[in-house]
């Protein structure tokens, strides 16, 4: 069974650099990006899956 982590992310007007840093941070913790959902121009939901 996989464990999932859901994070709401507001990238703001500065771009995607912070989102990429978050993805890298979670990868270092053993999570792989599973899905990204755009809620609005700046708000996203990132779903990570724990690597086995």
PDB file of N, CA, C, O and CB in Angstrom:
ATOM      1  N   UNK A   1       0.842  -1.187   0.000  1.00  0.00           N
ATOM      2  CA  UNK A   1       0.000   0.000   0.000  1.00  0.00           C
ATOM      3  C   UNK A   1       0.879   1.239   0.000  1.00  0.00           C
ATOM      4  O   UNK A   1       1.889   1.298   0.701  1.00  0.00           O
ATOM      5  CB  UNK A   1      -0.954   0.004   1.216  1.00  0.00           C
ATOM      6  N   UNK A   2       0.485   2.228  -0.791  1.00  0.00           N
ATOM      7  CA  UNK A   2       1.234   3.475  -0.881  1.00  0.00           C
ATOM      8  C   UNK A   2       0.684   4.492   0.109  1.00  0.00           C
ATOM      9  O   UNK A   2      -0.520   4.538   0.364  1.00  0.00           O
ATOM     10  CB  UNK A   2       1.184   4.037  -2.310  1.00  0.00           C
ATOM     11  N   UNK A   3       1.558   5.287   0.651  1.00  0.00           N
ATOM     12  CA  UNK A   3       1.158   6.410   1.486  1.00  0.00           C
ATOM     13  C   UNK A   3       1.217   7.669   0.626  1.00  0.00           C
ATOM     14  O   UNK A   3       2.161   7.863  -0.140  1.00  0.00           O
ATOM     15  CB  UNK A   3       2.074   6.539   2.758  1.00  0.00           C
ATOM     16  N   UNK A   4       0.217   8.509   0.757  1.00  0.00           N
ATOM     17  CA  UNK A   4       0.151   9.727  -0.030  1.00  0.00           C
ATOM     18  C   UNK A   4       0.252  10.954   0.863  1.00  0.00           C
ATOM     19  O   UNK A   4      -0.155  10.934   2.025  1.00  0.00           O
ATOM     20  CB  UNK A   4      -1.139   9.768  -0.842  1.00  0.00           C
ATOM     21  N   UNK A   5       0.797  12.008   0.305  1.00  0.00           N
ATOM     22  CA  UNK A   5       0.934  13.291   0.986  1.00  0.00           C
ATOM     23  C   UNK A   5       0.333  14.332   0.066  1.00  0.00           C
ATOM     24  O   UNK A   5       0.726  14.423  -1.097  1.00  0.00           O
ATOM     25  CB  UNK A   5       2.438  13.621   1.337  1.00  0.00           C
ATOM     26  N   UNK A   6      -0.611  15.121   0.558  1.00  0.00           N
ATOM     27  CA  UNK A   6      -1.279  16.145  -0.240  1.00  0.00           C
ATOM     28  C   UNK A   6      -0.902  17.507   0.333  1.00  0.00           C
ATOM     29  O   UNK A   6      -1.064  17.763   1.526  1.00  0.00           O
ATOM     30  CB  UNK A   6      -2.838  15.943  -0.248  1.00  0.00           C
ATOM     31  N   UNK A   7      -0.395  18.377  -0.543  1.00  0.00           N
ATOM     32  CA  UNK A   7       0.038  19.707  -0.107  1.00  0.00           C
ATOM     33  C   UNK A   7      -0.616  20.746  -1.004  1.00  0.00           C
ATOM     34  O   UNK A   7      -0.492  20.679  -2.227  1.00  0.00           O
ATOM     35  CB  UNK A   7       1.597  19.840  -0.143  1.00  0.00           C
ATOM     36  N   UNK A   8      -1.315  21.710  -0.399  1.00  0.00           N
ATOM     37  CA  UNK A   8      -1.827  22.850  -1.147  1.00  0.00           C
ATOM     38  C   UNK A   8      -0.691  23.856  -1.247  1.00  0.00           C
ATOM     39  O   UNK A   8      -0.019  24.147  -0.257  1.00  0.00           O
ATOM     40  CB  UNK A   8      -3.105  23.479  -0.463  1.00  0.00           C
ATOM     41  N   UNK A   9      -0.481  24.382  -2.447  1.00  0.00           N
ATOM     42  CA  UNK A   9       0.652  25.266  -2.677  1.00  0.00           C
ATOM     43  C   UNK A   9       0.192  26.522  -3.397  1.00  0.00           C
ATOM     44  O   UNK A   9      -0.531  26.447  -4.390  1.00  0.00           O
ATOM     45  CB  UNK A   9       1.746  24.551  -3.485  1.00  0.00           C
ATOM     46  N   UNK A  10       0.611  27.672  -2.898  1.00  0.00           N
ATOM     47  CA  UNK A  10       0.333  28.960  -3.533  1.00  0.00           C
ATOM     48  C   UNK A  10       1.656  29.472  -4.077  1.00  0.00           C
ATOM     49  O   UNK A  10       2.516  29.912  -3.315  1.00  0.00           O
ATOM     50  CB  UNK A  10      -0.322  29.992  -2.524  1.00  0.00           C
ATOM     51  N   UNK A  11       1.820  29.416  -5.401  1.00  0.00           N
ATOM     52  CA  UNK A  11       3.104  29.780  -5.993  1.00  0.00           C
ATOM     53  C   UNK A  11       3.287  31.280  -6.074  1.00  0.00           C
ATOM     54  O   UNK A  11       4.411  31.744  -6.261  1.00  0.00           O
ATOM     55  CB  UNK A  11       3.233  29.180  -7.369  1.00  0.00           C
ATOM     56  N   UNK A  12       2.221  32.056  -5.939  1.00  0.00           N
ATOM     57  CA  UNK A  12       2.336  33.499  -6.003  1.00  0.00           C
ATOM     58  C   UNK A  12       2.818  33.967  -7.364  1.00  0.00           C
ATOM     59  O   UNK A  12       3.017  33.157  -8.269  1.00  0.00           O
ATOM     60  CB  UNK A  12       3.269  33.993  -4.929  1.00  0.00           C
ATOM     61  N   UNK A  13       3.004  35.253  -7.508  1.00  0.00           N
ATOM     62  CA  UNK A  13       3.393  35.800  -8.803  1.00  0.00           C
ATOM     63  C   UNK A  13       4.873  35.627  -9.132  1.00  0.00           C
ATOM     64  O   UNK A  13       5.307  36.040 -10.208  1.00  0.00           O
ATOM     65  CB  UNK A  13       3.049  37.246  -8.849  1.00  0.00           C
ATOM     66  N   UNK A  14       5.650  35.037  -8.248  1.00  0.00           N
ATOM     67  CA  UNK A  14       7.097  34.932  -8.476  1.00  0.00           C
ATOM     68  C   UNK A  14       7.497  33.764  -9.350  1.00  0.00           C
ATOM     69  O   UNK A  14       8.644  33.705  -9.793  1.00  0.00           O
ATOM     70  CB  UNK A  14       7.806  34.820  -7.173  1.00  0.00           C
ATOM     71  N   UNK A  15       6.598  32.835  -9.615  1.00  0.00           N
ATOM     72  CA  UNK A  15       6.932  31.737 -10.511  1.00  0.00           C
ATOM     73  C   UNK A  15       6.976  30.396  -9.825  1.00  0.00           C
ATOM     74  O   UNK A  15       6.492  30.225  -8.706  1.00  0.00           O
ATOM     75  CB  UNK A  15       8.239  31.994 -11.158  1.00  0.00           C
ATOM     76  N   UNK A  16       7.579  29.428 -10.537  1.00  0.00           N
ATOM     77  CA  UNK A  16       7.563  28.043 -10.106  1.00  0.00           C
ATOM     78  C   UNK A  16       8.813  27.609  -9.337  1.00  0.00           C
ATOM     79  O   UNK A  16       8.917  26.440  -8.966  1.00  0.00           O
ATOM     80  CB  UNK A  16       7.389  27.169 -11.290  1.00  0.00           C
ATOM     81  N   UNK A  17       9.752  28.501  -9.089  1.00  0.00           N
ATOM     82  CA  UNK A  17      10.988  28.100  -8.409  1.00  0.00           C
ATOM     83  C   UNK A  17      10.714  27.511  -7.033  1.00  0.00           C
ATOM     84  O   UNK A  17      11.320  26.506  -6.661  1.00  0.00           O
ATOM     85  CB  UNK A  17      11.926  29.291  -8.277  1.00  0.00           C
ATOM     86  N   UNK A  18       9.816  28.117  -6.280  1.00  0.00           N
ATOM     87  CA  UNK A  18       9.475  27.604  -4.956  1.00  0.00           C
ATOM     88  C   UNK A  18       8.792  26.256  -5.021  1.00  0.00           C
ATOM     89  O   UNK A  18       9.012  25.405  -4.159  1.00  0.00           O
ATOM     90  CB  UNK A  18       8.591  28.582  -4.234  1.00  0.00           C
ATOM     91  N   UNK A  19       7.964  26.052  -6.036  1.00  0.00           N
ATOM     92  CA  UNK A  19       7.296  24.761  -6.199  1.00  0.00           C
ATOM     93  C   UNK A  19       8.331  23.680  -6.500  1.00  0.00           C
ATOM     94  O   UNK A  19       8.253  22.575  -5.962  1.00  0.00           O
ATOM     95  CB  UNK A  19       6.234  24.828  -7.328  1.00  0.00           C
ATOM     96  N   UNK A  20       9.287  23.994  -7.349  1.00  0.00           N
ATOM     97  CA  UNK A  20      10.326  23.024  -7.678  1.00  0.00           C
ATOM     98  C   UNK A  20      11.158  22.694  -6.445  1.00  0.00           C
ATOM     99  O   UNK A  20      11.544  21.541  -6.253  1.00  0.00           O
ATOM    100  CB  UNK A  20      11.226  23.557  -8.804  1.00  0.00           C
ATOM    101  N   UNK A  21      11.439  23.689  -5.608  1.00  0.00           N
ATOM    102  CA  UNK A  21      12.183  23.455  -4.371  1.00  0.00           C
ATOM    103  C   UNK A  21      11.399  22.520  -3.450  1.00  0.00           C
ATOM    104  O   UNK A  21      11.980  21.640  -2.815  1.00  0.00           O
ATOM    105  CB  UNK A  21      12.482  24.792  -3.653  1.00  0.00           C
ATOM    106  N   UNK A  22      10.075  22.711  -3.376  1.00  0.00           N
ATOM    107  CA  UNK A  22       9.230  21.840  -2.550  1.00  0.00           C
ATOM    108  C   UNK A  22       9.248  20.405  -3.084  1.00  0.00           C
ATOM    109  O   UNK A  22       9.346  19.451  -2.312  1.00  0.00           O
ATOM    110  CB  UNK A  22       7.780  22.376  -2.508  1.00  0.00           C
ATOM    111  N   UNK A  23       9.153  20.262  -4.402  1.00  0.00           N
ATOM    112  CA  UNK A  23       9.200  18.928  -5.013  1.00  0.00           C
ATOM    113  C   UNK A  23      10.528  18.253  -4.703  1.00  0.00           C
ATOM    114  O   UNK A  23      10.565  17.068  -4.372  1.00  0.00           O
ATOM    115  CB  UNK A  23       8.991  19.016  -6.542  1.00  0.00           C
ATOM    116  N   UNK A  24      11.617  19.008  -4.809  1.00  0.00           N
ATOM    117  CA  UNK A  24      12.943  18.455  -4.501  1.00  0.00           C
ATOM    118  C   UNK A  24      13.062  18.065  -3.029  1.00  0.00           C
ATOM    119  O   UNK A  24      13.643  17.031  -2.702  1.00  0.00           O
ATOM    120  CB  UNK A  24      14.037  19.468  -4.858  1.00  0.00           C
ATOM    121  N   UNK A  25      12.515  18.888  -2.151  1.00  0.00           N
ATOM    122  CA  UNK A  25      12.558  18.606  -0.711  1.00  0.00           C
ATOM    123  C   UNK A  25      11.807  17.308  -0.392  1.00  0.00           C
ATOM    124  O   UNK A  25      12.293  16.472   0.370  1.00  0.00           O
ATOM    125  CB  UNK A  25      11.952  19.785   0.091  1.00  0.00           C
ATOM    126  N   UNK A  26      10.635  17.153  -0.977  1.00  0.00           N
ATOM    127  CA  UNK A  26       9.848  15.940  -0.729  1.00  0.00           C
ATOM    128  C   UNK A  26      10.520  14.717  -1.341  1.00  0.00           C
ATOM    129  O   UNK A  26      10.440  13.624  -0.779  1.00  0.00           O
ATOM    130  CB  UNK A  26       8.428  16.097  -1.294  1.00  0.00           C
ATOM    131  N   UNK A  27      11.180  14.885  -2.484  1.00  0.00           N
ATOM    132  CA  UNK A  27      11.919  13.773  -3.094  1.00  0.00           C
ATOM    133  C   UNK A  27      13.026  13.308  -2.158  1.00  0.00           C
ATOM    134  O   UNK A  27      13.276  12.109  -2.037  1.00  0.00           O
ATOM    135  CB  UNK A  27      12.512  14.190  -4.465  1.00  0.00           C
ATOM    136  N   UNK A  28      13.684  14.245  -1.501  1.00  0.00           N
ATOM    137  CA  UNK A  28      14.741  13.893  -0.550  1.00  0.00           C
ATOM    138  C   UNK A  28      14.172  13.144   0.655  1.00  0.00           C
ATOM    139  O   UNK A  28      14.885  12.383   1.309  1.00  0.00           O
ATOM    140  CB  UNK A  28      15.482  15.156  -0.083  1.00  0.00           C
ATOM    141  N   UNK A  29      12.890  13.359   0.947  1.00  0.00           N
ATOM    142  CA  UNK A  29      12.219  12.659   2.053  1.00  0.00           C
ATOM    143  C   UNK A  29      11.630  11.327   1.607  1.00  0.00           C
ATOM    144  O   UNK A  29      11.027  10.615   2.410  1.00  0.00           O
ATOM    145  CB  UNK A  29      11.115  13.536   2.642  1.00  0.00           C
ATOM    146  N   UNK A  30      11.800  10.984   0.330  1.00  0.00           N
ATOM    147  CA  UNK A  30      11.323   9.694  -0.159  1.00  0.00           C
ATOM    148  C   UNK A  30       9.973   9.723  -0.840  1.00  0.00           C
ATOM    149  O   UNK A  30       9.367   8.671  -1.044  1.00  0.00           O
ATOM    150  CB  UNK A  30      11.262   8.751   0.954  1.00  0.00           C
ATOM    151  N   UNK A  31       9.484  10.901  -1.199  1.00  0.00           N
ATOM    152  CA  UNK A  31       8.201  11.025  -1.879  1.00  0.00           C
ATOM    153  C   UNK A  31       8.417  11.351  -3.349  1.00  0.00           C
ATOM    154  O   UNK A  31       9.273  12.165  -3.695  1.00  0.00           O
ATOM    155  CB  UNK A  31       7.332  12.104  -1.210  1.00  0.00           C
ATOM    156  N   UNK A  32       7.640  10.715  -4.204  1.00  0.00           N
ATOM    157  CA  UNK A  32       7.673  11.001  -5.633  1.00  0.00           C
ATOM    158  C   UNK A  32       6.415  11.793  -5.987  1.00  0.00           C
ATOM    159  O   UNK A  32       5.326  11.487  -5.503  1.00  0.00           O
ATOM    160  CB  UNK A  32       7.773   9.681  -6.480  1.00  0.00           C
ATOM    161  N   UNK A  33       6.572  12.805  -6.828  1.00  0.00           N
ATOM    162  CA  UNK A  33       5.415  13.575  -7.267  1.00  0.00           C
ATOM    163  C   UNK A  33       4.496  12.666  -8.071  1.00  0.00           C
ATOM    164  O   UNK A  33       4.920  12.046  -9.047  1.00  0.00           O
ATOM    165  CB  UNK A  33       5.848  14.811  -8.105  1.00  0.00           C
ATOM    166  N   UNK A  34       3.253  12.592  -7.662  1.00  0.00           N
ATOM    167  CA  UNK A  34       2.278  11.694  -8.299  1.00  0.00           C
ATOM    168  C   UNK A  34       1.335  12.469  -9.224  1.00  0.00           C
ATOM    169  O   UNK A  34       1.046  12.025 -10.335  1.00  0.00           O
ATOM    170  CB  UNK A  34       1.462  10.941  -7.228  1.00  0.00           C
ATOM    171  N   UNK A  35       0.857  13.629  -8.760  1.00  0.00           N
ATOM    172  CA  UNK A  35      -0.099  14.400  -9.550  1.00  0.00           C
ATOM    173  C   UNK A  35      -0.069  15.853  -9.102  1.00  0.00           C
ATOM    174  O   UNK A  35       0.175  16.152  -7.934  1.00  0.00           O
ATOM    175  CB  UNK A  35      -1.528  13.817  -9.418  1.00  0.00           C
ATOM    176  N   UNK A  36      -0.322  16.753 -10.052  1.00  0.00           N
ATOM    177  CA  UNK A  36      -0.436  18.181  -9.767  1.00  0.00           C
ATOM    178  C   UNK A  36      -1.780  18.647 -10.317  1.00  0.00           C
ATOM    179  O   UNK A  36      -2.131  18.368 -11.463  1.00  0.00           O
ATOM    180  CB  UNK A  36       0.761  19.001 -10.395  1.00  0.00           C
ATOM    181  N   UNK A  37      -2.519  19.356  -9.482  1.00  0.00           N
ATOM    182  CA  UNK A  37      -3.831  19.863  -9.880  1.00  0.00           C
ATOM    183  C   UNK A  37      -3.818  21.379  -9.759  1.00  0.00           C
ATOM    184  O   UNK A  37      -3.519  21.917  -8.693  1.00  0.00           O
ATOM    185  CB  UNK A  37      -4.971  19.242  -9.009  1.00  0.00           C
ATOM    186  N   UNK A  38      -4.139  22.063 -10.841  1.00  0.00           N
ATOM    187  CA  UNK A  38      -4.218  23.525 -10.815  1.00  0.00           C
ATOM    188  C   UNK A  38      -5.604  23.927 -10.337  1.00  0.00           C
ATOM    189  O   UNK A  38      -6.613  23.548 -10.931  1.00  0.00           O
ATOM    190  CB  UNK A  38      -3.914  24.137 -12.221  1.00  0.00           C
ATOM    191  N   UNK A  39      -5.640  24.700  -9.256  1.00  0.00           N
ATOM    192  CA  UNK A  39      -6.928  25.169  -8.727  1.00  0.00           C
ATOM    193  C   UNK A  39      -7.241  26.568  -9.225  1.00  0.00           C
ATOM    194  O   UNK A  39      -8.405  26.916  -9.425  1.00  0.00           O
ATOM    195  CB  UNK A  39      -6.922  25.150  -7.194  1.00  0.00           C
ATOM    196  N   UNK A  40      -6.208  27.365  -9.423  1.00  0.00           N
ATOM    197  CA  UNK A  40      -6.344  28.719  -9.968  1.00  0.00           C
ATOM    198  C   UNK A  40      -4.982  29.105 -10.525  1.00  0.00           C
ATOM    199  O   UNK A  40      -4.072  28.278 -10.572  1.00  0.00           O
ATOM    200  CB  UNK A  40      -6.840  29.755  -8.871  1.00  0.00           C
ATOM    201  N   UNK A  41      -4.838  30.349 -10.946  1.00  0.00           N
ATOM    202  CA  UNK A  41      -3.576  30.797 -11.531  1.00  0.00           C
ATOM    203  C   UNK A  41      -2.404  30.556 -10.592  1.00  0.00           C
ATOM    204  O   UNK A  41      -1.321  30.174 -11.035  1.00  0.00           O
ATOM    205  CB  UNK A  41      -3.656  32.271 -11.887  1.00  0.00           C
ATOM    206  N   UNK A  42      -2.613  30.778  -9.296  1.00  0.00           N
ATOM    207  CA  UNK A  42      -1.513  30.676  -8.346  1.00  0.00           C
ATOM    208  C   UNK A  42      -1.631  29.496  -7.388  1.00  0.00           C
ATOM    209  O   UNK A  42      -0.644  29.134  -6.747  1.00  0.00           O
ATOM    210  CB  UNK A  42      -1.420  31.935  -7.561  1.00  0.00           C
ATOM    211  N   UNK A  43      -2.786  28.898  -7.275  1.00  0.00           N
ATOM    212  CA  UNK A  43      -2.993  27.839  -6.286  1.00  0.00           C
ATOM    213  C   UNK A  43      -3.008  26.469  -6.948  1.00  0.00           C
ATOM    214  O   UNK A  43      -3.703  26.230  -7.935  1.00  0.00           O
ATOM    215  CB  UNK A  43      -4.300  28.067  -5.522  1.00  0.00           C
ATOM    216  N   UNK A  44      -2.216  25.584  -6.366  1.00  0.00           N
ATOM    217  CA  UNK A  44      -2.036  24.241  -6.898  1.00  0.00           C
ATOM    218  C   UNK A  44      -2.165  23.236  -5.756  1.00  0.00           C
ATOM    219  O   UNK A  44      -1.956  23.580  -4.593  1.00  0.00           O
ATOM    220  CB  UNK A  44      -0.659  24.102  -7.611  1.00  0.00           C
ATOM    221  N   UNK A  45      -2.507  22.006  -6.088  1.00  0.00           N
ATOM    222  CA  UNK A  45      -2.481  20.904  -5.130  1.00  0.00           C
ATOM    223  C   UNK A  45      -1.473  19.897  -5.664  1.00  0.00           C
ATOM    224  O   UNK A  45      -1.592  19.429  -6.797  1.00  0.00           O
ATOM    225  CB  UNK A  45      -3.914  20.252  -4.929  1.00  0.00           C
ATOM    226  N   UNK A  46      -0.485  19.567  -4.846  1.00  0.00           N
ATOM    227  CA  UNK A  46       0.529  18.604  -5.219  1.00  0.00           C
ATOM    228  C   UNK A  46       0.278  17.313  -4.427  1.00  0.00           C
ATOM    229  O   UNK A  46       0.124  17.345  -3.206  1.00  0.00           O
ATOM    230  CB  UNK A  46       1.965  19.168  -4.955  1.00  0.00           C
ATOM    231  N   UNK A  47       0.240  16.205  -5.122  1.00  0.00           N
ATOM    232  CA  UNK A  47       0.033  14.907  -4.483  1.00  0.00           C
ATOM    233  C   UNK A  47       1.296  14.079  -4.682  1.00  0.00           C
ATOM    234  O   UNK A  47       1.734  13.829  -5.805  1.00  0.00           O
ATOM    235  CB  UNK A  47      -1.226  14.171  -5.067  1.00  0.00           C
ATOM    236  N   UNK A  48       1.857  13.670  -3.568  1.00  0.00           N
ATOM    237  CA  UNK A  48       3.091  12.874  -3.571  1.00  0.00           C
ATOM    238  C   UNK A  48       2.766  11.468  -3.127  1.00  0.00           C
ATOM    239  O   UNK A  48       1.854  11.250  -2.330  1.00  0.00           O
ATOM    240  CB  UNK A  48       4.177  13.502  -2.651  1.00  0.00           C
ATOM    241  N   UNK A  49       3.523  10.506  -3.650  1.00  0.00           N
ATOM    242  CA  UNK A  49       3.393   9.105  -3.252  1.00  0.00           C
ATOM    243  C   UNK A  49       4.698   8.685  -2.597  1.00  0.00           C
ATOM    244  O   UNK A  49       5.776   8.936  -3.137  1.00  0.00           O
ATOM    245  CB  UNK A  49       3.050   8.184  -4.477  1.00  0.00           C
ATOM    246  N   UNK A  50       4.607   8.054  -1.451  1.00  0.00           N
ATOM    247  CA  UNK A  50       5.793   7.558  -0.737  1.00  0.00           C
ATOM    248  C   UNK A  50       6.402   6.412  -1.510  1.00  0.00           C
ATOM    249  O   UNK A  50       5.715   5.444  -1.837  1.00  0.00           O
ATOM    250  CB  UNK A  50       5.438   7.109   0.703  1.00  0.00           C
ATOM    251  N   UNK A  51       7.673   6.509  -1.802  1.00  0.00           N
ATOM    252  CA  UNK A  51       8.368   5.432  -2.509  1.00  0.00           C
ATOM    253  C   UNK A  51       8.508   4.237  -1.569  1.00  0.00           C
ATOM    254  O   UNK A  51       8.702   4.388  -0.363  1.00  0.00           O
ATOM    255  CB  UNK A  51       9.771   5.905  -3.023  1.00  0.00           C
ATOM    256  N   UNK A  52       8.405   3.047  -2.157  1.00  0.00           N
ATOM    257  CA  UNK A  52       8.487   1.841  -1.325  1.00  0.00           C
ATOM    258  C   UNK A  52       9.916   1.430  -1.142  1.00  0.00           C
ATOM    259  O   UNK A  52      10.192   0.436  -0.471  1.00  0.00           O
ATOM    260  CB  UNK A  52       7.690   0.692  -1.936  1.00  0.00           C
TER     261      UNK A  52
END
